[in-house]
Structure formats: C-alpha cells, structure tokens
Amino acid sequence: MTPPLDVLVVGAGPTGLALAAQLRTYGTRFRIVDRSLDRVRESRALGIQPRTLEALAGFGVTEELVDRGNTAMRLRLHLTRRAVSVPLFDIGATDTPYPFLLFLAQAETERVLGEHLAARDVAIERGTEVVGLERQGPLVACRLRGRDGAEETVTARYVVGCDGAHSTVRARAGIGFEGYAYPQTYLLADLEVDGLEPGAVHSYMTGGGMLFFFPLGSPAPWRMLAMRPSDVPDSKVTLPLLQGIAERYGARGLVLRDPVWMTDFRLHNRGAAHYRSGPFFLAGDAAHIHSPAGAQGMNTGIQDALNLGWKLALVCRGAAPEELLETYGAERAPVGRDVRRFTDRALVIATSPNPVLRFARARLVPRLAPLVRHATAPRRWVFRTVSELGIHYRRSPASTTGTRSPRRGPRAGDRLPDLPRGLQARVAAPGWHLLLTGPAHLWPDERLAPVLAGRADLITVHRLGDRSPWPDVAQGLVRPDGHVGYVTRGAELGGLRAYVERWLPAGPT
C-alpha cells in the first residue's frame, strides 16, 4: 500500500510553487497538482516586494529574479500642465539588501520557481484536478482526475489550497469567503508604448479615474492598467479602445501598439472566514483577494506559503507539536485583513466618483504632488507598508520575550533586519538560527547542550561575540521564515530552553 502523503498542494501558481519549494527543502512527502495544463503566460502580478525577495533568498532564486526584472525607482506623476518625479523606496530601506520594488511578470516568477523545483526532481502535475476531498479519520482521501480523465485516490495528512479565488479546497472545506465586488471595470494590457520615458512608473490621475503604465520588459515593455470610464460601455477590449481611454486620461502624444495581451476585469475584496479547518489550509488568493494597489497580492500569498511550509514540515517530521499549525492563521489572517484594508482605501481614493474625492484628484493632487518628496515621514510609512518589511507577529503565541526585553534591536515576532555582510546569507538557510552575543565564556557548549539536545540538525548556532549590531540582544532565536521567535537581553538560558521545548519538543524522526 502506498503510504499517505504528508501534504497535498493544490494550485501551482506562485503561492503553491513557493510552498512546494519549502516542503522540498525539508524532505516532506508531498505532491503539487494544478488543473491548468500550463503555467500562466500573461503578466498578472508584476511586482515583487523587498520582503518577498528576502524570503525567497534561502532557495537561491532571488538573484535570478532580480536579473530578469526591472528595479524601477521613480514614480512619474503626470499632472494637467506638468509631470513630477517622485522617488520610490528611497526612504526606510536601510535594513534590506533589496531596497526596491522589482517589476517582473508573474509568468517569469513562475518560470524561475518551476525550474528550481524541476532541478530538485519535483514534478508539477498539471492537468490534474481535485474532484473530491473526504476526511477519513486523521487523513484526507483526495480524489484526483488527470488530463486523460482517469481518476485516482490518494491520502494526505494535510491539504493546502493555493488554488485561487475560486478555490476548490476552500469550498470542500466549507470555509466562507466574505466581502464585496467593486462597481468599476478595469482594463489591462501588455504592449508597446511610443513616447513613454523608460525606467519609471507613469501615473495619470484625473477626477474621473486613473491610468498607470508599469515598466515590464517581458512579455512586453509596458503594462497598462486603467479604469474604464463610467460612460464607456462594456465591449471587447481593442487597441483603439485603449488608445482612446489613455488620451482621455491625459496621456496625449503616446502611441499604443503591438499588444501581447488585453483583457478587462472586475475587482473584489474578499477574505476567508478561517485560514484553517482541520486538515485543510488556505493560502494566497484562496484566502484573500483585493485590488492590485501597491502590488500586494502575489507577495502576500508567497509569504503565506513560507509561513505555513516550515510549520507543516516540522509537524510532519514529528519535530514540532500540532499546536504550531494553529499559529498560521493567528499570524497570517491579520496580515491579510490589513492588506485588504490598505488596498481598499487606496483604490477608493483613486477611483471613487464621490465629488469630494473627484475634486481632490483633479485639483489638490496637482498642487500637493511637488511637496511629496519632502514628506519623509509619510513616505517612510508607505514604504514599510507596501514593501511588507514592517509585517510582524508580536502577538503570536510563537513570539516570546525573555526575562529582560531588549531596548534596541528586533522584538519577538519582528522580521530579522539585514545583518552584517556574510551572516545574512547564512541565516537565510532553512531551519532555526540561534544568535548569541557577548563574550565567548557566556555560552560554552555545556550550557547550550540542554537547549540543542536532539535538535542539532534543526538549530544552527551563530556566535556573534561583541560584534552584534544590537548590543542589548544576548540571545535571539530566528524562525525558519526569518522572524524572531525568542529574544532576551539577559545571559540566562532558561527562557530559551523553555521556548525550544514548547515548539521543538523532540528531535526529528
């Protein structure tokens, strides 16, 4: 009899691929299936945030993504009589090796992740649809239908739905998907644009709506995103239609040509009532959908996957308690709600027909735009929010501070900031990382032995001595997703040992 899978991953978009990459790192028994016959060829999502680049660095794919993408650093605001340049990501980016928003087509992101998996003998089973999920004691019986129509049933301990807004896993698990649709229709196209300055994001904002051009590179130089004016009837998207709408929003003198892809769509703002129901988990668009404002969707999904993956892997190995899986929803659901709230406000400000907001877009924005570069505090807040570097899990059960809270440095639950050259790359490797500061005599091997007993292959020790960038931090245990699980200013090891015994109570099986 074939032994059960540890995890069945449903959906091979960026979220599912990232989850598969992490499960493969830990040697987890899993399969990844997708009902589509091929990966996406269109550039759906197109921005990769700094935090996502950090999170993917441990797989060795980040540099390739950066090489293929465009690190545009300026926003060009086209006003009625002039254009104003606003730097992007030039404030608040001192603690990351990737201080930019990377523009890269989703198709290319999927290609890089797919090639990473293929090099590690992971087969993405395309054309395979989940047609049944039934709980059978501690397992789930999963009925799969292949592209030839043949069906098979496999069992798995856990099933993760990374299968998008119309998630089969979410429906089978009986999890609600609450929210609403926006009234506007939007137009999307990848195409050539003559007369547009390269190396910048171009924004045209009027009282009636907004138009954006994003530097893409592949499969076309530009991505166009525009709101269909309310008096323009729904019809097939054509190049003349796009040209006319661009001119209506003030993009005169531009020539749109050679479209690779054109479509229209409606936006929704919805979230799953729960991220887990028994053995079923949701991640990415299966858990939350919202407007593309701020390029948050794909990034939030990938980070969902990388929060969940190591927890599933350790629980399946017997190296962590089932309780660890409960922290997934506790940590990621608030992030999903915050992203939905932020993108909703941005979209309403940019597109609402409310007379006050129309007036603000038409009259106030042109007057205030030149002052934006001097508004350092708001720009820093926007950067930390949009880049997702500010995400933390301070209220998570898996975030603990010792007897003495550090006055400087990261708090328990925070993302670990960029460290001195050489150490950051090592901390990006899989597993837990114990950072020890202070004189060497504080941390002899005999003191660490009870903490590492049976867990030496899960916890890597880094002795920073007195060269730590955070003098107050004596001990910091960094989780596999790059967030601080335990931190203290004291030289005692009792709190650290208690933390490890709770979340890593036994060595791996």
N, C-alpha and C positions, 0 to 999 in steps of 0.2 A: 504494500500500500504506500502511495506517495505521501510523505509527511506533509503536514499543513504548512502553508506559508506563514511567515511572521506578519507580513504586511502585503496587501494588495493596493497598489497605487492606481487610481482611476483618473486618467487625464494626463496627457504628455505635453502640455503647454509649459511655459517657464516654471510655474509652481511645481508641477509634477516632476519635471526634469531635475529641479533643484533638490526636491525631496529624495528622488532616486539616487542622486549623486551622494547625498549624505548617508543614506542607508547602505550604499555600496561601500563607503569608507569604513563602516563598522562591520561589514561582513554579514549584514542582515539578510535573511531569506525573504525575497520579495519578487513580485512581478509588476511591471508597469504596462498598462493597456490604454488604448485610445481608439475610439470608434472612427476617427478620421483616418483616411488612407495615407495621408501625408502631413507633414508639419505645415504651418501657415507659410504662405508665400507673400502675403501682404504685410505692410508695416503697421500693425495695430498699435501696440505700445511702442514708444520710440525714445523714452528717456530712462537712463539707469542712474539712480541716485548714489551719492558717495557711500552711504551706509551699505547699500547692496553690493557695491564693488568691494568693500571691506569684507563683507560676509562671504563672498564667493572666492576671495583670495586663497582660502585654505585648500580649494580644489585645483589651484593653479591655472584658472581660466581668466582671471581678471585682466592680466596684461594683454591677452589676445583680444578681449572685448574692447579694451582701450585702443589698441592698434587699429581695430576695424571701425571705430566710431569717430565722432566729431565732438571735441570738447569746447563747444561754443561758450564764450564767456560774456557776451553782451546781449542786452535786450534793446532793440531799436524801436522806440515808440514813435509812430507816425501820427502827428497831430495835424490840425487843419492847415496850418501855414508852415510848419517846420517839423523836423524829426529830432528826437532827443535820444542819446545813447545812455543807457543805464547799465553799469557793470553787474554781472551775475556772479554770485558766490565769491565775492572778494572780501567779505566780512564774516568772521566767525568760522573760518575754515582752517584754523591753525593746528588742529589736532587730528587731521586725517591725511593720509598720503594721496587721497583722491579729491582735491578741493574743486570739483567741477561737476556739472551735470553732463553726462555722456549721452549724446544723441546717437542712437543705434536702432535700426529696425528690429522689431521683435523677431522677424524671420532669422536675422543674423544671431541674435541672442540664443534662439532655439538651436540653431546650427552648431554653435560653439558648445553648448551644453550636451547636445546629442552626440557630437564627436567625442567629447570627454567620456561619456558613458560607453560608447562603442569601443573605445580603446581599452576599456576595463571589462569587456565581454558582457555588457548589459544590453539585452535586446529590448527595444521598444516595440511592443506588439500592437502594430497599427491595424486598423480594420477590425478590431476586436471590441465588441460592445457588451456591457454588463446588462443582462436581461433579467436577473434575479438575485436577490440578496436575502438570505434567511438565517436567522440565528439558530444555532444548534448547540445548546449548552455554552461552553466557553469559546466556541468557534463560530465563524460565519460561513455558510455554504454560498459560494458565489457562482452563479451560472453565467458562462461567457459564450458568446456567439461569434465565431470567426468570420472572415470575409467570404468564405465559401459556404456559409450557412450552417456549418457543423457546430454543435454545442458541446461544451464540457463543463464539469462542475469541479471547482477547486475549493479547498477550505483555507481560511486565514484567521489568524488571531485578531487582526485589525484591518479595517478598510478605510482608506483616506480618499475623500472626494476632492480631487483637484480638477473637476470636470465642468467648471464654468457656471455661468448664471443659470443655466437650465439643468443643474446637477441632478443626475440620476441617483447618486448616493444620498444626497440631501432629501430627495423625495422618498426614497425607500426607507430612510431612517426616520421619516416623519417629522423633520425639523422645519419649522416655519421660516419664511423668507419675507420679512416685513419691510414696507417702505412705499415708495410712490414713483411715478414717472413725471418727467418734466414736460411741459407743453410744447417746447420748441423742437424743431427738426434741425439736424446739423449735417453739414456736407464735409466729406473727407476725400482727399485725393493725393496721390504721389505723382509728381510731374516735374517738368522743366519750367523755369520761370526766367524770362529775359528781363534784365533791368533791375534785379534784386541784388543788393550788396551781399557778398558771401560772408560766412563766419559770424553770423548773428541771428538771433530770433527776431522776427519782424512782427509787430503788433499794430493793427489798425482798430481803434476803438471809437465808436460813434454813439450817438444817442440811441440809434436803432439796433445796435448789436456789436459784434466783434469779428475780426478776421485775424488769423495767425498764419505765418509761414515759418516752419521749423527746418533748419539745415539737417538733411538726412543722409545724403551720399548714395545710399543703396536702399531699394532698387531704383530710386530717382533722386535727383539733387534736393528736392523740396517736398515737404509735407504741408498741405494746405488744410486748414480747419476753419470753417465759417458757419455762422448761424444763418439758416435760411430765413430771409425777411418774411414777416407775417403775411405780407400781401403777395408773395410769390407762391403760387400753388404747387403742391407736391407733384412732381413729374420726374421722369427719368433724368438722372444726372448726366449732363453732357458738358463738353468743354465750353461751348458758348454760354451755357448757364453759369458755369464757374467764372468765366471771364466777366460776365455782366455783374455778378454779385461782388467780385473783387473791386471793380470800378465803383460800384455803389458805395462800398465801404471806404473809398478814398484811395485805393491802390491804382491810381491812374498812371499810365506810362508803362505798366508791366504787361508783358505778353506771356500768357499761359499756353503751354504746348506739350505735346508728346506725353499724355497721361499714361501711367502704368496701371493705375487702379483708381476707380472713382466709386463712391457709394454715398448713401445718406443713412441716417440712423437716429434713433431716439435715445435719450439718456434716462437712466433710472438711478435712484438712490435707495438701496435695499441692503438689509443685513440679516444674517441668520439669527434666529432666536437663541441658538446654542451652537457652539463650535464642536461639541461632542455629544453623542448619545450612545452610551455603552461602548461597543467596539468600533463605532463609526465616528470619523473625524472629518471636518471640512477645512479647506484652506483655499486662499486665493478668491477668485470670483464666485466660487461656490459658497463662500462665507460673506462676501461683501462686494457690492458693485456701486459705482458712483461716477461722477463726471471726471474727465481726464485732466481737470485743472490741477496743475502742479506736478503732473507725471507721477502719480502716487500708486496707481492700481497694480501694475505688474510688480513693482518694488515691494509693496505690502504683501502680495502673495508669495513672493520668493522668501521674504523674511518670516512669513507664517510657516513655510515649509522647513526653514532652517531652525526655527524654534521647536517645531514638533519632531523633526527627524531624529535628533540625537536622543531625545527622551524615549521615543519608541524603540530605538536601537538598544539602549541600555536596559530598558524594561524587558525586552525580548531576550536579552542575554542573561537575565537574572541578576544584573549588576545594580539595579535600582528598583525601588518599590513602585507598585502600580499607582500609588499616590502622586508620583511625579507627573503622570499624564494629566492629572487634574489642573496642573499649573498652566497647561497650554491655553485653555480658554480664559483662565484668570489673567494671563498676561497679554494675549493677543486680541481678545474681544474689545478691551478698552482702546487699543490702538486702532482697530477697525472703526469703532464709533468716532474717534477723533478725526480720522481721515475723512469719513463721510461728512462730518460736520464742517470741516475746513473746506473741502471741495464744494459743498453745497453753498456756503457763503460766498466763495469766490465766483461761482457760476451765477448766482443771483445778482451780485454786484455788476457782473459783466453783461448780463443779458436781460434782466428784468425790464418789463415795459412800464414799471412804476414811474410816474412823472418825476419824482424826486431823483431817482437813480438815473433816469434818462438825462436829466439836467446836469447831474454830476459828471456823467461820462462825456457829455458834449461841451460843457463849459468849465467845470472845475478841474478835470484831469489835464487839459491843455495848460492851465495856469500853474498847477502844482507839480507837474511832471519834472520841470527843470530842478526842483528842490529835492527830488528823491535821493540823488546821490549824496546829499548832506544829512539825510535822516538815518544815521548809523544804527541807532537802537532798533527801530522798526525793521530795517533791512537785516540786522543780525537775527532777530526773532524769526523772520520769514525764512532765512537760510537754514536755521536749526530745525525749523518745522518741515520745510519742503525736502531738505536733504535726508531727513529721518535720523540724523545723528543725535537728536535730542530725545529719542524714544528711550524710556527706562521702565523697569519693572520693580520699583521700590516697594510697592505694596504686595508683591508676590510672596507667597509662603516660602518660596525658594530663595528669597533675598534676606540675609541675616547680617546684622552688625554685632561685633563682639562687645566686650565689656567697656571698651573705650572707642568712641566714634571718632574717626579721623577728622581733623579740622580742614585739611586740604587734601585734594585728590578725589577720586571717584567714590561715590556712596554705593552701598549694596543695592544691586538692581540696575546700576548705570552701565552703559556701554563703556568698555575699557578704551580710553583715549589712545591715540597713537603714542607709541613708546619709543625710546631711543633706537637709533638705527641698529638693526640686527635682531633685536628682541621681538619686534612686532611680527616679523615673519614666523618666528618660532611659536609665538602664542596663537597664530592663525592655524596651526596644525590641529588635527582632531584631538579631542579629549579635554580633560580639565587641566588647568595650569595654575600651580601654586607659586605665587610671587613672594619672596622673603627678603626683607630689607634689614639693615643694621649689621653690626659686627658678626663675623662668622661664628663666634662662640655661642651666640644665642640659639643657633639652630643645628646642633650636632645631630648626626644620624640617629643616635639612640633616642633623642627627643621626637624625631619625626617618625620613627618606626611604628608606633601605635596608630598614627594617622594613615600611613601608607600600607599598613598590613593588609595583604590580599588585594590591593588596589594599585600596585605599582605600574601596571600597564594602562591605567586609566588616568593617573595624575602625574603630570610632568612637573618637576621642581625647578624653579629658576631662582638662583641666589643672587640678588641684586646688590648685596652688601650695602655700602653707604652711598651708592651711586643712583639711588632711586630718584625719579623726578618728583616723587611725593614723599617727603621726609616723614610725614605723620603716619604713613601706612606701614605697619610692621608685617602684616600678613594679608594677602589678597588671593582668594581662590576664584579664578576666572572660569566660567562655564564654557562648554563647547561652542556656544553661539556668540561668544565674545562679550557677554555681560558678567559683571561681578556678582558672584553668588554670596561670598562671605568676605568681610573686611573688618579689620580692627587696628587700633593704634597700639594695643598692648603687646607685650612679648610672651604672653601665655598661649598655650596651645589647646587648652581645654575646650574653648568655644569652637575652634576649628574642628577638633576631633568630634564633638557632638554634631556639628553640621554634616561632616562626612558620613558619620554613622547613620544619620537620618536619610540622606539622599543617595548614598552609595553603601548600603549596609553590608554588602557581600561582594567578594571578588567575582569577576565574570565567569560564566560556566562555559 
